[in-house]
Amino acid sequence: MSEATHTNGKRKTAKARSTIKEGEGTLRINSQPLKTYRESFRKRVKEPLVIAGEEVYGDLEIEVNVNGGGIQSQAEAARMAIARGLVEHTDNDDLEREFRDYDRNMIVEDPRRTETRKPSQSSKGARHKQQKSYR
């Protein structure tokens, strides 16, 4: 039995873990086929597969588990996990270059996070200051 490749991807608070192994060419997200998700989610998740081509993923079984965040963040995290997994499984530098040229966030994680709330402020905002009245 061939080795399975495990990779992960993150976007905001969404986390995706993918497992790629030899199989019959299926893609499942949270143990459900991709066709059960909305179209925008499907298109976003399929981007690395379209770029890689049928000959790369045609005989691979891809299983992705995603949790946290919203639907778009989950799609971005799943897409990152799939792209990283394909690069690692095929060990192809040209494929990684293609992913980076198309969209750098397919391989590289976005470091932006929400700013934490500061103490001693009446509002819940991170940079909110107490309002002053000059009258």
VMD Tcl script that draws the C-alpha trace (Angstrom):
set ca {
  {0.00 0.00 0.00}
  {1.32 3.43 -0.91}
  {2.06 6.18 1.54}
  {-0.55 8.80 2.35}
  {0.38 12.48 2.36}
  {-1.00 14.62 5.19}
  {-1.04 18.41 4.87}
  {-2.91 21.29 6.42}
  {-4.10 24.75 5.47}
  {-5.41 27.70 7.49}
  {-7.34 30.83 6.65}
  {-8.47 33.15 9.46}
  {-9.99 30.69 11.96}
  {-10.74 27.90 9.48}
  {-8.46 24.89 9.57}
  {-8.28 22.15 6.95}
  {-6.41 18.86 7.07}
  {-6.05 16.82 3.89}
  {-5.03 13.25 3.24}
  {-3.94 12.32 -0.27}
  {-3.32 8.71 -1.28}
  {-3.56 6.49 -4.33}
  {-7.15 5.61 -5.19}
  {-9.90 6.05 -7.75}
  {-9.85 9.85 -8.11}
  {-12.36 11.02 -5.52}
  {-12.51 14.28 -3.57}
  {-14.41 14.36 -0.29}
  {-14.83 17.29 2.09}
  {-15.86 16.36 5.64}
  {-16.77 12.85 4.39}
  {-19.20 14.29 1.80}
  {-18.73 14.48 -1.96}
  {-17.87 17.92 -3.31}
  {-21.12 18.17 -5.28}
  {-23.12 18.60 -2.04}
  {-21.52 22.02 -1.42}
  {-22.54 25.34 -3.00}
  {-21.06 26.32 -6.35}
  {-18.74 29.09 -5.10}
  {-17.23 26.65 -2.59}
  {-16.79 23.97 -5.27}
  {-15.07 26.35 -7.70}
  {-12.66 27.60 -5.04}
  {-11.73 24.10 -3.87}
  {-11.29 22.78 -7.43}
  {-8.79 25.50 -8.46}
  {-5.65 23.52 -7.51}
  {-7.02 20.45 -9.30}
  {-7.70 22.40 -12.49}
  {-4.21 23.92 -12.43}
  {-2.55 20.56 -11.71}
  {-4.46 18.79 -14.48}
  {-6.25 15.46 -14.73}
  {-3.02 13.48 -15.14}
  {-1.82 14.54 -11.67}
  {-4.93 13.98 -9.55}
  {-6.84 11.49 -11.71}
  {-5.77 8.47 -9.67}
  {-5.60 10.14 -6.24}
  {-8.07 9.93 -3.40}
  {-8.31 13.27 -1.56}
  {-10.00 13.52 1.82}
  {-10.26 16.95 3.49}
  {-11.57 17.74 6.96}
  {-12.44 21.41 7.53}
  {-13.74 23.18 10.64}
  {-14.01 26.68 12.03}
  {-14.55 29.98 10.25}
  {-17.11 30.72 7.56}
  {-17.84 29.02 4.27}
  {-15.37 31.14 2.25}
  {-12.57 30.74 4.79}
  {-13.18 27.00 4.82}
  {-12.96 26.92 1.02}
  {-9.66 28.85 1.11}
  {-8.26 26.56 3.81}
  {-9.32 23.43 1.91}
  {-7.83 24.74 -1.31}
  {-4.53 25.45 0.45}
  {-4.44 21.99 2.02}
  {-5.15 20.33 -1.36}
  {-2.51 22.40 -3.19}
  {0.14 21.70 -0.56}
  {-0.78 18.02 -0.58}
  {-0.52 17.72 -4.36}
  {2.90 19.39 -4.35}
  {4.15 17.17 -1.53}
  {2.67 13.96 -2.95}
  {4.00 14.49 -6.47}
  {7.24 16.15 -5.29}
  {7.02 18.47 -8.30}
  {8.64 21.92 -8.09}
  {7.05 23.04 -11.37}
  {3.60 22.40 -9.91}
  {4.44 24.48 -6.84}
  {5.65 27.30 -9.12}
  {2.40 27.15 -11.08}
  {0.38 27.42 -7.86}
  {2.46 30.39 -6.66}
  {2.13 32.16 -10.00}
  {-1.64 31.68 -10.05}
  {-2.23 32.73 -6.44}
  {0.43 32.88 -3.74}
  {-2.16 32.09 -1.03}
  {-2.53 28.57 -2.41}
  {0.80 27.62 -0.87}
  {1.67 30.42 1.57}
  {-0.53 31.13 4.55}
  {-2.02 34.60 5.08}
  {-0.60 35.89 8.41}
  {-3.35 38.44 9.10}
  {-5.43 37.80 12.21}
  {-7.99 39.86 14.10}
  {-6.53 42.23 16.66}
  {-7.24 41.33 20.27}
  {-9.47 43.46 22.42}
  {-7.65 45.88 24.73}
  {-8.53 46.15 28.44}
  {-10.22 49.14 30.12}
  {-12.42 50.07 27.19}
  {-16.17 50.26 27.24}
  {-16.59 48.94 23.70}
  {-15.56 45.58 22.31}
  {-13.37 47.07 19.56}
  {-9.64 46.53 19.53}
  {-8.70 50.15 18.87}
  {-11.79 51.85 20.25}
  {-11.13 54.83 22.50}
  {-13.48 56.50 24.94}
  {-15.42 59.25 23.18}
  {-14.94 62.78 24.52}
  {-17.48 65.56 24.65}
  {-16.12 69.10 24.38}
  {-19.32 70.92 25.41}
}
mol new
graphics top color blue
foreach p $ca { graphics top sphere $p radius 0.5 }
foreach p [lrange $ca 0 end-1] q [lrange $ca 1 end] { graphics top cylinder $p $q radius 0.2 }
display resetview
